[in-house]
Amino acid sequence: MHASATARYDIVIVGTGAGGGTLASRMSKSGKRICLIERGGFLPRERENWDEKAVCVEGRYTARETWYDKDDKPSAPYTHYWVGGNTKVYGAALLRLREFDFGEVRHFGGVSPAWPISYADLEPYYTEAERLYSVHGERGLDPCEPPAGAPYPFPPVPHEPRIAELYDDLRALGHRPFPMALGVRLPNPQHPHAPYRLSSFDGYPDLTEVKADSHVVGVNPALARGNVTLLTGARAERILTDRSGSQATGVEVVRDDGDRMFIRGDVICVACGAINSAALFLRSASDRHPRGLANGSGLVGRNYMTHHNGLFIAVSNVSNPSQFQKTFGMTDFYQGADDSDLPLGTVQLMGRLDRASLGSLAKERMPGVPVERIATHSVDFFLTAQDLPDPENRVTLREDGSIKVAYRDTNAEAYRRLERKLMEVLDSVDRLHRRGGSSTYLTSRLGVSGVSHQNGTMRFGHDPRTSVLDTFCRTHELENLYVVDSSFFPSCGAVNPSLTIMANALRIGDHIIGRMSAGGSAHRRAAAGALR
Ligand SMILES: Cc1cc2nc3c(=O)[nH]c(=O)nc-3n(C[C@H](O)[C@H](O)[C@H](O)COP(=O)(O)OP(=O)(O)OC[C@H]3O[C@@H](n4cnc5c(N)ncnc54)[C@H](O)[C@@H]3O)c2cc1C
């Protein structure tokens, strides 16, 4: 291999998003020498961070890449390559999976498989992740929330008046909305003077760094400890192994200037996001791993899931001047509804939709109505129904090395019913107020480029024939290679994925450190063999 530079570390982490950034924060406390490899740079803090046109229309912070669908149709993936990964623009809704999501669950589209660990195994790490990411919320109101070891670290973000009114209406009608769990570092005794603006938040970078993202919360504190090196503009091209193929020896990296490096590590943790991590494993095929690294099962890249997500804009004659409306969610239909025995999903508010997207959504249903009028009289919801694993929904590489994501709906009936349920609920709110005419609903499902909730491409499990990773997210086939992003999900529930990725990263971090520090650690012995 031709590498202009080599360096050696105890631990190498590839990717700095929810998985990698959180893992870095945990591992850095061990004093081990750690290298973070990140293909992006630091997202610039600039005026355009909050500019609707720059962010939503021009895609200023979105990856400049082309991926292909099952029919080889190109599209630009809605993904973000920066220190902090997609959490730089995420909405920081940090919900736990439900306890029953860890078991087998029947859905309209099929069966959601059980996890090889239980909710109880992850619970302490959920509590810790909520602390790390300053989650604001209130327990006891979400009807299917799982048991928690501690209250939320901070009280909920207050509703603005229009949202408070809607929240009260829903409760008056017998529904059970709850304050959204949000990762924000609002002014508090530790940050008394933090300036902040939450209005451009969901889908936007945060100039004030009040949003608890993995750069601010994970990477920055890790770098401050002095034992962590960060390489930016450094794309992992391949993971290399020893001759036996049972040990990863390091990562081949291509820098933005074209320079190649080989970063050696005793332990390698991959956290590039479920699509890029699978692509990296496939790209790392070798004589010993002809179908892709750790791919004896043939499952690397398969069972890709992304949730059935969509926008639901309710336009009424009541004005909504809220700056930040993302303050409640509703799981009343998570396990079913009066007319559905099977699970539907989660309803939550989202940030205000940008004018350009709103205009194109409204073109057919509300011709001639000025977009400004719609924008000031709408409430924006985000709906999530569970996606189910299907081996044919998969990430592969095309001949030229570019990424192909084959995907077809698995559980669309649940999403359709969820949408209908929300319409019924909001119609009944209109009736409660005897409003003349009901609201107009503008709806849109996220398409194949909507990869923001990607997961499942290297599921974990007990059996190497039916899973890629073991229960600690270590590959079954390589002693010192871990995957610490959303790839490990065998099923994805119907809540936003980040808190689960973060909690799991803390769990895996503890496991790796424990293994490394156990006298005569297996990793060290393995690495010594690998590097001879
Ligand atoms: C607009 C938006 C809003 C969202 N809102 C929410 C929300 O409210 N709540 C929630 O839970 N989730 C939300 N999400 C989803 C959330 O951001 C992701 O689930 C989460 O960031 C995934 O974490 P990850 O570690 O798997 O991957 P990422 O965060 O994507 O991190 C992967 C990292 O790896 C890097 N990388 C990729 N390939 C390579 C390579 N070959 N070499 C080196 N580095 C590489 C990337 O640059 C990136 O930094 C949102 C996403 C978007 C886009």
The ligand as a Tripos MOL2 file, in Angstrom:
@<TRIPOS>MOLECULE
LIG
   53    58     1     0     0
SMALL
NO_CHARGES

@<TRIPOS>ATOM
      1 C1        -32.4640   17.3360    9.2650 C.3       1 LIG1
      2 C2        -32.3160   16.1650   10.2090 C.ar      1 LIG1
      3 C3        -33.0380   16.1710   11.3880 C.ar      1 LIG1
      4 C4        -32.9120   15.0910   12.2720 C.ar      1 LIG1
      5 N1        -33.5620   15.1540   13.4650 N.ar      1 LIG1
      6 C5        -33.4030   14.1570   14.3630 C.ar      1 LIG1
      7 C6        -34.0100   14.2450   15.6370 C.ar      1 LIG1
      8 O1        -34.6840   15.2130   15.9730 O.2       1 LIG1
      9 N2        -33.8230   13.2110   16.4950 N.ar      1 LIG1
     10 C7        -33.0650   12.1150   16.1700 C.ar      1 LIG1
     11 O2        -32.9480   11.1990   16.9900 O.2       1 LIG1
     12 N3        -32.4710   12.0310   14.9680 N.ar      1 LIG1
     13 C8        -32.6120   13.0220   14.0670 C.ar      1 LIG1
     14 N4        -31.9770   12.9390   12.8520 N.ar      1 LIG1
     15 C9        -31.1850   11.7370   12.5440 C.3       1 LIG1
     16 C10       -29.8170   11.7780   13.2070 C.3       1 LIG1
     17 O3        -29.1110   12.9180   12.8180 O.3       1 LIG1
     18 C11       -29.0610   10.5100   12.8510 C.3       1 LIG1
     19 O4        -29.8470    9.3980   13.2410 O.3       1 LIG1
     20 C12       -27.7210   10.4040   13.5490 C.3       1 LIG1
     21 O5        -26.9210   11.5330   13.3460 O.3       1 LIG1
     22 C13       -27.0030    9.1530   13.0330 C.3       1 LIG1
     23 O6        -25.8050    8.9950   13.7460 O.3       1 LIG1
     24 P1        -24.6180    8.1310   13.1360 P.3       1 LIG1
     25 O7        -23.4950    8.1830   14.0810 O.co2     1 LIG1
     26 O8        -25.1750    6.8110   12.7420 O.co2     1 LIG1
     27 O9        -24.2430    8.8660   11.7560 O.3       1 LIG1
     28 P2        -23.9100   10.3780   11.4190 P.3       1 LIG1
     29 O10       -24.3770   11.3080   12.4730 O.co2     1 LIG1
     30 O11       -24.3750   10.6010   10.0350 O.co2     1 LIG1
     31 O12       -22.3240   10.4070   11.4570 O.3       1 LIG1
     32 C14       -21.5420    9.7270   10.5160 C.3       1 LIG1
     33 C15       -20.2190   10.4550   10.3940 C.3       1 LIG1
     34 O13       -19.3090    9.6760    9.6240 O.3       1 LIG1
     35 C16       -18.6590   10.5060    8.6750 C.3       1 LIG1
     36 N5        -18.2690    9.6320    7.5670 N.ar      1 LIG1
     37 C17       -19.0710    9.0000    6.6840 C.ar      1 LIG1
     38 N6        -18.3400    8.2360    5.8520 N.ar      1 LIG1
     39 C18       -17.0570    8.3740    6.2210 C.ar      1 LIG1
     40 C19       -15.8350    7.8460    5.7420 C.ar      1 LIG1
     41 N7        -15.7910    6.9670    4.7200 N.pl3     1 LIG1
     42 N8        -14.6810    8.2340    6.3350 N.ar      1 LIG1
     43 C20       -14.6930    9.1120    7.3750 C.ar      1 LIG1
     44 N9        -15.8300    9.6490    7.8650 N.ar      1 LIG1
     45 C21       -16.9970    9.2790    7.3060 C.ar      1 LIG1
     46 C22       -19.6830   11.5600    8.3310 C.3       1 LIG1
     47 O14       -19.0870   12.7170    7.8080 O.3       1 LIG1
     48 C23       -20.3310   11.7980    9.6960 C.3       1 LIG1
     49 O15       -19.6250   12.7480   10.4400 O.3       1 LIG1
     50 C24       -32.0650   14.0020   11.9490 C.ar      1 LIG1
     51 C25       -31.3280   14.0170   10.7600 C.ar      1 LIG1
     52 C26       -31.4470   15.0800    9.8990 C.ar      1 LIG1
     53 C27       -30.6260   15.0770    8.6250 C.3       1 LIG1
@<TRIPOS>BOND
     1     1     2 1
     2     2     3 ar
     3     2    52 ar
     4     3     4 ar
     5     4     5 ar
     6     4    50 ar
     7     5     6 ar
     8     6     7 ar
     9     6    13 1
    10     7     8 2
    11     7     9 ar
    12     9    10 ar
    13    10    11 2
    14    10    12 ar
    15    12    13 ar
    16    13    14 ar
    17    14    15 1
    18    14    50 ar
    19    15    16 1
    20    16    17 1
    21    16    18 1
    22    18    19 1
    23    18    20 1
    24    20    21 1
    25    20    22 1
    26    22    23 1
    27    23    24 1
    28    24    25 2
    29    24    26 1
    30    24    27 1
    31    27    28 1
    32    28    29 2
    33    28    30 1
    34    28    31 1
    35    31    32 1
    36    32    33 1
    37    33    34 1
    38    33    48 1
    39    34    35 1
    40    35    36 1
    41    35    46 1
    42    36    37 ar
    43    36    45 ar
    44    37    38 ar
    45    38    39 ar
    46    39    40 ar
    47    39    45 ar
    48    40    41 1
    49    40    42 ar
    50    42    43 ar
    51    43    44 ar
    52    44    45 ar
    53    46    47 1
    54    46    48 1
    55    48    49 1
    56    50    51 ar
    57    51    52 ar
    58    52    53 1
@<TRIPOS>SUBSTRUCTURE
     1 LIG1         1 GROUP 0 **** ****
